[in-house]
Amino acid sequence: YDLERLAARATWRDVEPGQVVVRQGEIGTEFFIVQVGDFTVVTNGEEHPAMHARDSFGEIALIHSVPRTATVTAQTVGRLLVLAGTDFLAAVTGNEDGQSIARDVANAHLRRGAVVE
């Protein structure tokens, strides 16, 4: 039931090359999963590995209640699955496993330096 509800609330966002999806320092309100496209990730002027289909971003700001930690910009035409932050947090923090997994993913991004929010 929870997965069906989450899927029903998700939306699609099409982006054009050069379009900024999230900007470092802004408040995070959404979580993103890349369906199609290539996206640059820049933190404090430093470029990190690009993101592609099945990559995701946005969880660090949502889980840790901090501003976006990177700017993500579309390099190509792209399509993103978008979850509202409240829906994302409800899905991953609804039980201990979800909380632990979400924290592990966010912390892994922070450790890698590929801070993708």
Backbone as a ProteinNet text record, in pm:
[ID]
protein_1_A
[PRIMARY]
YDLERLAARATWRDVEPGQVVVRQGEIGTEFFIVQVGDFTVVTNGEEHPAMHARDSFGEIALIHSVPRTATVTAQTVGRLLVLAGTDFLAAVTGNEDGQSIARDVANAHLRRGAVVE
[TERTIARY]
81.8	0	86.3	188.5	274.1	345	393.4	461.8	366	244.3	144.5	111.4	96.9	66.2	180.5	303.4	420	427.7	405.3	408.6	299.4	184	73.5	102.9	181.8	211.3	333.4	414.1	533.5	491	576.4	550.2	673.2	653.7	764.1	799.9	929.3	974.8	1072.9	1038.8	1127.9	1216.3	1344.9	1439.4	1515.9	1560.9	1635.7	1783.8	1872.2	2015.1	2038.7	2122.2	2153.1	2059.3	1951.1	1855	1907.8	1909	1950.6	1833	1856.3	1751.4	1750.9	1867.4	1882.2	2007.2	2004.7	2117.2	2172.9	2304.6	2371.3	2328	2295.7	2256.8	2107.6	2030.2	1885	1825.1	1704.9	1632.5	1584.5	1602.7	1560.1	1418.7	1336.1	1197	1157.8	1251.1	1217.1	1334.6	1301.3	1397.1	1380.9	1491.6	1489.4	1553.6	1494.3	1552.8	1563.3	1683.1	1705.7	1653	1559.5	1513.9	1597.7	1616.6	1689.4	1771.5	1890.2	1969.8	2099.6	2180.8	2309.3	2307	2358.9	2352	2487.7	2530.9	2654.6	2624.4	2724.5	2714.3	2834.1	2806.5	2913.6	2893.3	3000.1	3000.4	3113.4	3079.1	3180.5	3274.4	3218.8	3296.7	3368.3	3365.1	3432	3332.1	3365.6	3276.1	3300.7	3192.2	3196.3	3150	3159.6	3113.1	2968.2	2942.5	2808.3	2709.8	2582.8	2476.7	2400.1	2351.3	2283.1	2160.8	2097.9	1977.5	1998.6	1897.4	1889	1966.5	2040.6	2102.1	1994.4	2019.9	1922.6	1994.9	1921.2	1979.6	1869.1	1911.5	1818.4	1800.6	1852.3	1825.6	1903.5	2020.4	2101.9	2029.6	1979.8	1908.8	1784.2	1715.6	1591.8	1618.7	1712.7	1739	1808	1903.1	1981.7	1929.1	1821.9	1763.7	1869.4	1942.6	2044.2	2014.6	2072.2	2054.5	2117.1	2078.1	2134.4	2285.7	2352.2	2497.3	2568.9	2494	2553.7	2452.7	2505	2419.3	2417.2	2298	2281	2216.5	2283.9	2239.5	2228.9	2122.8	2106	2209.4	2282.8	2374.1	2300.7	2201	2124.7	1975.9	1892.1	1749.4	1735.7	1652	1639.3	1498.5	1477.5	1348.5	1376.2	1310.6	1329.4	1198.5	1204.9	1092.7	1112	1009.4	1021.2	926	981.7	901.5	909.3	796.9	796.3	876.3	946	1028.5	951.2	830.3	750.3	716.4	686.5	657.2	781.7	895.6	1021.7	1054.7	1048.3	1081.8	985.6	858	761	792.6	834.5	864.7	989	1093.2	1219	1232.1	1153.1	1165.4	1047.2	963	847.5	883.9	1007.5	1053.4	1204.6	1258.5	1401.1	1487.8	1448.3	1527.1	1534.8	1422.1	1419.4	1506	1500.9	1582.9	1730.7	1767.3	1907.5	1959.1	1881	1921.4	1935.4	1839.4	1844.2	1967.1	1995.7	2114.4	2242	2246.9	2366	2390.8	2285.9	2300.7	2347.6	2283.8	2322.2	2466.1	2503.4	2639.7	2742	2706.5	2797.2	2823.2	2719.5	2738.3	2829.9	2810.8	2894.9	3040.5	3064.6	3200.6	3269.3	3196.6	3255	3290.4	3230.6	3252.2	3157.5	3081.7	2981.8	2853.2	2860.3	2749.9	2644.9	2545.6	2453.9	2318.9	2312.1	2185.6	2177.6
-119.1	0	125.6	129.2	247.7	275.2	170.8	187.7	240	187.2	235	381.8	418.8	558.1	649.4	606.9	685.1	702.5	595.2	601.8	694	690.6	774.8	923	953.8	1093.4	1147.1	1059.8	1102.5	1170.7	1261	1330	1319.8	1347.3	1348.8	1493	1519.3	1652.4	1637	1698.7	1700.9	1825	1808.4	1919.4	1933.9	2055.2	2088.1	2104.7	2088.2	2109.6	2248.8	2253.6	2380	2417.3	2344.8	2375.1	2327.4	2418.9	2383.9	2317.3	2198.9	2124.9	2163.3	2161.7	2209.5	2295.1	2394	2486.2	2479.1	2467.7	2462.2	2581.1	2553.1	2657.2	2678	2630.7	2645.5	2540	2566.1	2471.8	2356	2234.8	2116.6	2076.8	2057.5	2017.1	1894.7	1842.2	1729.3	1631.7	1508.4	1402	1362.7	1331.1	1306.6	1172.9	1105.9	986.3	1012.6	994.4	1019.8	901.7	929	825.1	830.6	952.1	972.2	1099.7	1099.1	1221.2	1212.6	1315	1328.7	1460.6	1459.1	1574.8	1601.3	1728.1	1764.3	1792.2	1766.2	1790	1876	1993.9	2086	2129.7	2117	2161	2260.8	2381.2	2485.1	2500.5	2495.8	2512.7	2387.6	2280	2155.5	2058.7	2012	1918.4	1775.4	1702.6	1562.9	1474.9	1342.3	1254.5	1284.7	1278	1305.7	1199.8	1236.5	1142.3	1104.2	980.6	925.3	846.9	777	698.8	612	609.8	533.2	595.1	704.3	775.8	858.2	895	975.7	1083.7	1188.1	1295.7	1371.7	1445.1	1525.6	1479.7	1360.7	1303.8	1371.3	1425.6	1483.2	1600	1693	1808.7	1765.6	1665.3	1620.7	1545.9	1453.5	1369.8	1448.1	1532.9	1605.1	1746.1	1787	1921	2030.3	2022.8	2122.5	2175.9	2293.1	2342.1	2245.4	2258.6	2175.4	2185.7	2073.1	2068	2074.8	2075.6	2083.2	2142.1	2183.5	2227.6	2115.1	2076.5	1971.2	2035.2	2021.1	2084.7	1980	1988.3	1895.7	1927.2	1825	1837.6	1810.3	1723.9	1680.8	1692.8	1667.4	1654.9	1542.2	1562.9	1461.6	1449.4	1343.6	1320	1268.6	1331.2	1298.8	1256.1	1154	1119.2	1202	1275.9	1369.6	1329.9	1321.8	1295.7	1417.5	1460.9	1568.3	1521.2	1613.9	1579.1	1509.9	1554.7	1492.4	1348.5	1321.3	1184.4	1096.8	1151.6	1077.1	1042.3	1140.4	1116.2	1017.3	1028.1	933.5	791.5	778.2	645	585.9	666.2	609.3	612.2	691.5	696.9	630.8	563.8	497	379.2	330.1	221.3	231.2	152.8	161.9	127	28.6	-7.6	108.2	173.9	287.2	401.2	431.6	538.7	506.9	385.1	344	349.2	297.3	297.3	440	524.9	664	735.4	717.8	780.9	726.6	596.2	536.5	592.4	606.7	661.4	806.1	886.4	1027.4	1039.7	962.7	970	920.2	820	771.7	880.8	954.4	1066	1171.6	1200.3	1300.3	1254	1127.6	1075.4	1073.9	1037.6	1029.9	1166.9	1270.4	1403	1429.6	1331	1348.6	1393.5	1506.9	1556.7	1607.8	1527.2	1552.8	1599.4	1720.3	1781.1	1918.1
0	0	0	84.1	92.7	-39.2	-104.4	-231.6	-338.8	-342.1	-437.8	-413.6	-287.1	-252.8	-294.4	-270.4	-307.6	-459.2	-531.8	-677.7	-731.4	-671.3	-716.6	-692.9	-591.4	-558.1	-632	-689.7	-763.5	-893.2	-940.4	-1066.6	-1155.6	-1283.4	-1378.7	-1409.8	-1425.5	-1465.2	-1580.7	-1692.6	-1807.7	-1797.8	-1827.9	-1818.1	-1949.4	-1974	-2094.9	-2060.7	-2158.9	-2133.4	-2074.1	-1971.2	-1905.5	-1791.8	-1776.8	-1670.9	-1536.2	-1438.6	-1302.7	-1232.8	-1179	-1108.7	-961.3	-898.4	-760.6	-754.3	-666.4	-652.5	-510.6	-501.3	-371.9	-286	-160.6	-65.9	-53.1	-150.3	-142.9	-49.3	-3.7	80.4	-6.8	41.1	-33.4	0.9	-102.3	-80.2	-161.4	-244	-330.5	-340	-376.8	-403	-549	-616.9	-761.5	-796.8	-895.1	-954.6	-1104.1	-1158.7	-1301	-1381.5	-1472.2	-1564	-1692	-1744.2	-1869.3	-1856.1	-1914.2	-1920.9	-1843.8	-1866.1	-1798.2	-1722.7	-1600.3	-1512.7	-1449.3	-1449	-1381.1	-1234.9	-1152.7	-1009.1	-969.7	-912.3	-873.9	-730	-650.8	-511.6	-492.8	-449.5	-425.9	-545	-666.8	-788.2	-835.9	-759.8	-797.9	-859.6	-981	-1049.9	-1002.2	-983	-939.8	-1055.7	-1041.2	-1148.8	-1188.8	-1317.9	-1369.7	-1321.5	-1323.3	-1287.1	-1413.1	-1412.7	-1529.1	-1482.2	-1576.4	-1545.7	-1422.8	-1337	-1212.3	-1096.8	-1121.3	-1009.5	-941	-816.9	-743.1	-665.2	-630.6	-551.7	-478.4	-377.6	-299.8	-157	-125.1	7	118.9	89.5	196.2	262.8	183.3	239.9	315.7	265.5	329.6	459.7	458.2	575.2	686	647.7	747	776.2	709	726.7	711.8	600.3	566.6	426.6	392.1	254.8	154.3	29.6	-77.1	-74.1	-90.6	-79	-213.5	-323.7	-457.1	-554.1	-669.3	-779.7	-882.7	-924.9	-1025.7	-1148.2	-1263.1	-1387.1	-1497.7	-1577.1	-1689.5	-1797.7	-1842.1	-1955.1	-2085.8	-2076.5	-2193	-2158.8	-2257	-2227.3	-2126.2	-2025.9	-1922.2	-1870.8	-1797.3	-1731.9	-1592.1	-1494.6	-1353.9	-1290.9	-1206.2	-1120.6	-993.9	-953.9	-842.7	-730.9	-610.4	-490.5	-400	-349.3	-250.4	-129.5	-68.4	47	157.1	183.2	289	254.6	127.2	84.7	93.8	49.5	56.4	200.7	289.5	429.8	494.9	462.7	518.7	472.8	346.6	293	356.9	373.5	422.8	574.3	640.6	786.2	855.6	779.1	837.1	924	910.3	997.1	1013.2	1102.3	1132.1	1011.4	932.5	814.9	717.6	693.5	601.1	649.5	777.2	833.7	817.8	849	842.1	698.5	605.4	465.1	414	444.4	398.2	452.6	580	639.6	575.3	550.9	489.5	349.7	269.9	134.8	141	224.4	236.8	284.4	384.3	436.8	335.4	255.7	151.6	49.1	9.7	-83.6	-22.2	102.9	169.1	175.6	208.1	216.8	81.2	-23.6	-158.2	-211.5	-154.3	-209.8	-324.1	-363.1	-468.2	-401.6	-339.8	-260.2	-357.6	-382.9	-493	-444.7	-404.7	-363.8	-416.3
[MASK]
+++++++++++++++++++++++++++++++++++++++++++++++++++++++++++++++++++++++++++++++++++++++++++++++++++++++++++++++++++++

